[in-house]
Amino acid sequence: MSNTLAGLIVYRFRYIPIEGDAMTGEGHRLTVMETATRSVIEVRV
């Protein structure tokens, strides 16, 4: 599993998501707002 929110998102998607990708889990919607080459920078909960 992961220790960070960004790590959880990458784990669930199985790839580095692009801006606008979203997922729902445990009653929360997580939307990727900003990414860098190999990481998620900002997530909206």
Beta strands, then each sheet from edge to edge (+ up, - down):
strand 1: 22-25
strand 2: 28-36
strand 3: 39-44
sheet 1: 1+ 2- 3+
end
